[in-house]
């Protein structure tokens, strides 16, 4: 079963095809084809795939990418390296799958229909994963995503139009799930493993961007400052998440400052800076910087206050954070250690009696919580 180059599939009537049957409808000069047994049309203007179907895009070998069984849409086109899907219906799914992932890209709209465009240039056959796709819709349609990724239990960034949307940790089965509800027109989504490019602002600490802008987090605001001697009396425009946030005049000494209020105790935003001279002419635009502000402490879910244990036993605990737990500092009988694991093995040489275990949990913004336990060695 194959969906091949230059085929347009679109529903016009109630048709259910049987094996070996091909129906072609000609309407206003367009050709709409249905190839059995993998597709059927129903009265609600949907095409439903009744079996996994090869998506034969240029640049992808047959069998590397499929349209999954039960995927539905109003119409779709395969042309060269591009798959275009129109009107995935409200409350239903359209799924691309591979031998590695049952949901390489699963799109599930709610509150309206959505269109999908995907190119084989954004597909890695070796891992069966996609790195970019475009959704077209309108209004307040929400879209739930499930995406297969190369690595399990790994953090991935989702960007929309090049601006960071959020980061998500993949599941043990190698999937990232999220819902976008930020309003629609045409949105280009991209996915990549999270690197070290997120700037984490720590309270009362200053971070200098490579562009020269400094950022300082104080209470509920970020203070931005810079010296641009060559743009004295010009203007800097500060963009947050691709929206103009502030216009600031650069003074005669080439300095500017802006305070950005942050209502949330934890937020992830993208910033860039557009510079104009005194005549209002654009001189330059900075890179995009992803900035995390977070003043929420982690919390311990479990660590008993008293533990009876034997030398060599492992003491375990659970902690969580609104962003993520980064590491633990552990103190036992005066000895300190740092670990990313939520456990501590008691030394085999500890004497019988009581000892104190202190565990501090940190998130990546440096927020900390502490829990202490009394260990009675048997």
C-alpha positions as CSV (number, residue, x, y, z in Angstrom):
1,X,0.0,0.0,0.0
2,X,1.7,3.2,-1.2
3,X,0.8,6.9,-1.4
4,X,2.9,8.1,-4.3
5,X,4.3,11.2,-5.9
6,X,1.8,13.6,-7.6
7,X,-1.3,12.0,-6.1
8,X,-4.0,14.2,-4.7
9,X,-6.5,12.5,-2.3
10,X,-9.7,14.3,-1.5
11,X,-13.1,13.3,-0.3
12,X,-16.2,14.2,-2.4
13,X,-18.7,11.5,-1.6
14,X,-19.3,8.5,0.6
15,X,-17.1,5.8,-0.9
16,X,-15.7,2.6,0.6
17,X,-13.1,0.9,-1.5
18,X,-12.3,-2.8,-1.7
19,X,-9.0,-4.5,-2.5
20,X,-7.7,-3.8,-6.0
21,X,-10.2,-1.0,-6.8
22,X,-9.1,2.5,-8.0
23,X,-11.6,5.3,-8.3
24,X,-10.7,8.6,-10.0
25,X,-13.0,11.6,-9.8
26,X,-12.4,14.5,-12.2
27,X,-13.8,17.8,-11.0
28,X,-12.9,21.2,-12.4
29,X,-9.8,19.8,-14.1
30,X,-8.4,18.3,-10.8
31,X,-7.8,14.6,-10.3
32,X,-8.8,13.1,-7.0
33,X,-7.7,9.5,-6.5
34,X,-8.6,6.9,-3.9
35,X,-6.6,3.6,-3.8
36,X,-8.0,0.7,-1.9
37,X,-7.8,-0.9,0.5
38,X,-6.1,1.8,2.4
39,X,-8.4,4.8,2.2
40,X,-12.1,5.5,2.5
41,X,-14.3,8.6,2.6
42,X,-17.2,9.4,4.8
43,X,-20.0,11.9,4.8
44,X,-18.3,14.3,7.2
45,X,-15.7,15.2,4.5
46,X,-12.8,13.1,5.9
47,X,-10.4,10.7,4.3
48,X,-9.6,7.9,6.6
49,X,-6.6,5.5,6.2
50,X,-7.7,2.0,7.0
51,X,-4.2,0.6,7.0
52,X,-0.6,1.9,7.3
53,X,0.3,3.4,4.0
54,X,3.8,4.1,2.6
55,X,4.4,7.9,2.1
56,X,6.6,7.9,-1.0
57,X,8.4,11.2,-0.8
58,X,11.5,12.0,-2.8
59,X,14.5,11.6,-0.6
60,X,12.9,8.9,1.5
61,X,13.1,5.2,0.7
62,X,9.9,3.3,0.6
63,X,9.2,1.7,4.0
64,X,11.0,4.5,6.0
65,X,7.8,6.6,6.5
66,X,4.1,5.7,6.7
67,X,0.8,7.4,7.1
68,X,-0.6,5.5,10.1
69,X,-3.9,3.6,10.1
70,X,-6.9,5.7,11.3
71,X,-5.3,9.0,10.2
72,X,-7.9,11.3,8.9
73,X,-8.1,14.6,6.9
74,X,-10.1,16.3,4.3
75,X,-7.4,16.0,1.6
76,X,-3.7,15.5,1.1
77,X,-1.1,15.8,-1.6
78,X,2.3,14.2,-2.1
79,X,4.4,16.3,-4.5
80,X,8.1,15.6,-4.7
81,X,9.6,15.9,-1.2
82,X,6.5,17.6,0.3
83,X,3.5,16.1,2.0
84,X,0.6,18.6,2.4
85,X,-2.4,17.6,4.6
86,X,-5.5,19.8,4.6
87,X,-8.0,20.1,7.5
88,X,-7.2,17.4,10.0
89,X,-10.6,17.4,11.7
90,X,-11.3,18.6,15.2
91,X,-10.9,15.8,17.8
92,X,-9.3,13.4,15.3
93,X,-5.6,12.5,14.5
94,X,-3.2,12.4,11.7
95,X,-0.1,10.3,12.3
96,X,3.2,9.7,10.6
97,X,4.9,6.6,11.7
98,X,8.2,4.8,11.1
99,X,9.7,1.4,11.9
100,X,11.2,3.1,15.0
101,X,8.2,5.0,16.3
102,X,4.5,4.4,16.1
103,X,4.0,8.2,16.5
104,X,6.9,9.9,14.7
105,X,4.6,12.9,14.4
106,X,1.0,12.7,15.8
107,X,-1.2,15.8,15.3
108,X,-4.5,16.1,17.2
109,X,-6.4,19.4,16.9
110,X,-9.1,20.5,19.3
111,X,-11.5,23.4,18.8
112,X,-11.0,23.5,15.0
113,X,-9.2,21.8,12.1
114,X,-5.5,22.1,11.2
115,X,-3.4,21.7,8.2
116,X,0.1,20.1,8.1
117,X,3.0,20.5,5.7
118,X,6.1,18.2,6.0
119,X,9.2,17.9,3.9
120,X,11.5,14.9,3.6
121,X,14.5,17.2,4.1
122,X,13.3,17.4,7.8
123,X,13.3,13.6,8.2
124,X,16.1,11.4,9.5
125,X,15.6,7.8,8.3
126,X,18.3,6.5,10.6
127,X,16.3,7.5,13.7
128,X,12.9,7.7,12.2
129,X,12.4,11.2,13.5
130,X,11.3,14.6,12.2
131,X,12.9,17.9,13.0
132,X,10.5,20.5,11.5
133,X,6.9,20.8,10.4
134,X,4.4,23.5,9.6
135,X,0.8,23.8,10.9
136,X,-1.8,26.1,9.4
137,X,-5.0,27.0,11.2
138,X,-7.0,29.9,12.6
139,X,-8.4,31.2,15.8
140,X,-8.0,29.4,19.1
141,X,-7.4,25.9,17.8
142,X,-5.3,23.8,20.2
143,X,-3.0,21.1,18.9
144,X,-1.7,18.2,20.9
145,X,1.6,16.7,19.6
146,X,3.3,13.4,20.2
147,X,6.7,13.2,18.6
148,X,9.2,10.3,18.4
149,X,12.7,11.4,19.3
150,X,16.1,9.6,19.1
151,X,16.8,9.5,22.9
152,X,14.6,8.5,25.9
153,X,14.7,10.5,29.1
154,X,16.3,13.5,27.4
155,X,15.3,17.1,27.2
156,X,14.3,18.6,23.9
157,X,13.5,22.1,22.8
158,X,10.4,23.1,20.8
159,X,10.8,26.3,18.8
160,X,8.0,28.1,16.9
161,X,9.2,30.4,14.2
162,X,12.7,30.2,15.6
163,X,11.7,31.4,19.1
164,X,11.8,29.0,22.0
165,X,8.4,27.7,23.0
166,X,9.4,25.3,25.8
167,X,11.5,22.3,26.7
168,X,10.2,18.9,27.4
169,X,11.7,15.6,28.7
170,X,11.2,12.6,26.5
171,X,9.5,9.5,28.0
172,X,11.1,6.2,28.6
173,X,9.7,5.1,25.2
174,X,11.4,8.0,23.4
175,X,8.4,10.4,22.9
176,X,7.9,14.1,23.6
177,X,4.3,15.3,24.2
178,X,3.0,18.8,24.4
179,X,0.0,21.0,23.5
180,X,0.2,24.3,21.7
181,X,-2.6,26.7,22.3
182,X,-1.1,30.1,21.5
183,X,-3.3,31.0,18.6
184,X,-2.9,30.1,14.9
185,X,-2.1,31.4,11.5
186,X,0.9,29.5,9.9
187,X,3.4,28.2,12.5
188,X,6.7,26.5,11.8
189,X,7.6,24.1,14.6
190,X,11.1,22.6,15.1
191,X,12.5,20.2,17.6
192,X,16.1,19.6,18.7
193,X,17.9,18.1,21.6
194,X,18.4,20.8,24.3
195,X,21.9,22.2,24.3
196,X,23.6,24.7,26.6
197,X,22.2,27.7,24.9
198,X,19.4,28.5,27.4
199,X,20.5,31.4,29.7
200,X,19.4,30.7,33.3
201,X,19.1,33.9,35.3
202,X,19.8,33.5,39.0
203,X,18.4,36.0,41.5
204,X,20.5,39.1,42.0
205,X,23.1,37.8,39.6
206,X,24.1,39.5,36.3
207,X,24.6,37.7,33.0
208,X,26.3,39.3,30.1
209,X,25.2,38.3,26.6
210,X,27.7,38.0,23.8
211,X,26.0,41.0,22.2
212,X,27.0,43.1,25.3
213,X,23.6,43.4,26.9
214,X,23.6,42.6,30.6
215,X,20.6,41.0,32.3
216,X,20.0,41.1,36.1
217,X,17.0,39.3,37.8
218,X,15.7,41.3,40.8
219,X,12.4,40.3,42.5
220,X,9.8,40.3,39.7
221,X,11.8,42.1,37.0
222,X,14.7,41.8,34.7
223,X,16.9,44.8,34.2
224,X,18.6,45.0,30.8
225,X,21.5,47.4,30.2
226,X,24.0,48.1,27.4
227,X,26.5,50.6,26.2
228,X,26.3,51.4,22.4
229,X,28.6,54.3,21.9
230,X,28.2,54.3,18.1
231,X,24.4,54.6,18.4
232,X,24.1,57.5,20.8
233,X,20.6,59.1,20.6
234,X,19.4,56.1,18.6
235,X,16.8,53.5,19.7
236,X,16.9,49.9,20.8
237,X,13.8,47.8,20.4
238,X,13.4,44.9,22.7
239,X,11.5,41.9,21.4
240,X,10.1,39.2,23.7
241,X,8.8,36.0,22.1
242,X,8.8,37.8,18.7
243,X,6.6,40.7,20.0
244,X,7.9,44.2,20.5
245,X,8.1,44.7,24.3
246,X,10.0,48.0,24.8
247,X,11.3,50.9,22.8
248,X,14.3,52.6,24.6
249,X,16.2,55.7,23.7
250,X,19.9,55.4,23.7
251,X,21.3,58.4,25.6
252,X,24.0,60.8,24.4
253,X,26.6,58.7,26.2
254,X,25.5,55.6,24.3
255,X,23.8,53.9,27.2
256,X,20.3,52.5,27.6
257,X,18.4,50.6,30.3
258,X,15.0,48.8,30.5
259,X,13.1,47.0,33.2
260,X,11.0,44.1,32.1
261,X,8.4,43.0,34.6
262,X,7.8,39.3,35.0
263,X,4.6,38.3,36.7
264,X,5.3,34.6,36.7
265,X,7.7,33.1,39.3
266,X,9.0,30.9,36.5
267,X,9.1,31.8,32.8
268,X,11.0,31.0,29.6
269,X,11.2,33.7,27.0
270,X,13.1,34.5,23.8
271,X,14.7,37.9,23.4
272,X,16.4,39.8,20.6
273,X,17.3,43.4,20.1
274,X,16.8,45.7,17.0
275,X,19.0,48.8,16.8
276,X,18.0,52.0,15.0
277,X,20.2,55.1,14.5
278,X,19.0,58.6,15.5
279,X,17.3,58.9,12.1
280,X,15.3,55.7,12.7
281,X,17.2,53.6,10.2
282,X,17.8,50.0,11.2
283,X,21.5,49.3,11.8
284,X,21.5,45.7,13.2
285,X,19.5,42.9,14.8
286,X,21.0,40.7,17.5
287,X,20.8,36.9,17.8
288,X,17.9,35.3,19.6
289,X,18.5,34.5,23.3
290,X,16.5,32.1,25.3
291,X,16.2,33.2,28.9
292,X,14.8,31.3,31.9
293,X,13.8,33.1,35.1
294,X,12.8,30.8,38.0
295,X,12.5,31.6,41.7
296,X,10.5,28.6,42.7
297,X,12.2,26.2,45.0
298,X,12.3,22.4,44.5
299,X,10.3,20.3,46.9
300,X,11.0,16.9,48.5
301,X,8.3,14.4,47.9
302,X,9.8,11.7,50.1
303,X,12.7,11.3,52.5
304,X,11.8,9.8,55.9
305,X,13.0,11.7,59.0
306,X,14.1,8.5,60.6
307,X,15.6,5.5,58.8
308,X,16.7,2.1,60.2
309,X,19.4,0.7,57.9
310,X,22.4,-1.5,57.7
311,X,25.9,-0.5,56.4
312,X,25.9,-0.7,52.6
313,X,22.2,-0.1,52.3
314,X,20.9,2.5,49.9
315,X,18.8,5.4,51.1
316,X,16.4,6.8,48.4
317,X,14.3,9.9,48.1
318,X,12.1,11.8,45.6
319,X,12.2,15.5,44.8
320,X,10.5,17.5,42.1
321,X,10.7,21.0,40.6
322,X,8.5,23.2,38.4
323,X,11.4,23.3,35.9
324,X,13.7,20.4,36.7
325,X,15.9,19.0,39.4
326,X,19.6,19.6,38.5
327,X,21.6,17.9,41.2
328,X,21.9,17.0,44.9
329,X,24.4,18.0,47.6
330,X,24.7,15.2,50.2
331,X,26.3,15.5,53.6
332,X,26.8,12.4,55.8
333,X,28.9,12.2,58.9
334,X,30.7,15.4,57.8
335,X,31.6,14.2,54.4
336,X,30.1,16.1,51.4
337,X,29.4,14.8,47.9
338,X,27.5,16.0,44.8
339,X,25.3,13.6,42.8
340,X,22.6,13.7,40.0
341,X,21.1,10.5,41.5
342,X,18.3,10.5,44.1
343,X,20.0,8.0,46.3
344,X,22.9,7.5,48.7
345,X,24.7,4.3,49.6
346,X,25.7,4.1,53.3
347,X,29.4,3.3,53.7
348,X,30.1,-0.3,54.8
349,X,32.3,1.1,57.6
350,X,29.7,3.2,59.5
351,X,29.5,2.4,63.2
352,X,26.3,1.3,64.8
353,X,24.1,4.0,66.2
354,X,22.7,7.4,64.9
355,X,24.1,9.5,62.1
356,X,22.7,12.5,60.3
357,X,22.1,12.6,56.5
358,X,21.5,16.0,54.9
359,X,20.3,16.3,51.3
360,X,20.0,19.6,49.4
361,X,18.3,19.6,46.1
362,X,19.0,22.3,43.5
363,X,17.3,23.3,40.2
364,X,19.2,24.8,37.4
365,X,18.4,28.3,38.5
366,X,20.1,27.6,41.8
367,X,17.0,27.4,43.9
368,X,17.5,25.0,46.8
369,X,15.5,22.9,49.3
370,X,16.9,20.9,52.2
371,X,15.8,17.7,54.0
372,X,17.5,15.9,56.9
373,X,17.1,12.3,58.1
374,X,18.4,10.5,61.2
375,X,20.0,7.2,60.2
376,X,20.1,4.4,62.8
377,X,22.7,1.9,61.7
378,X,21.9,-1.7,62.9
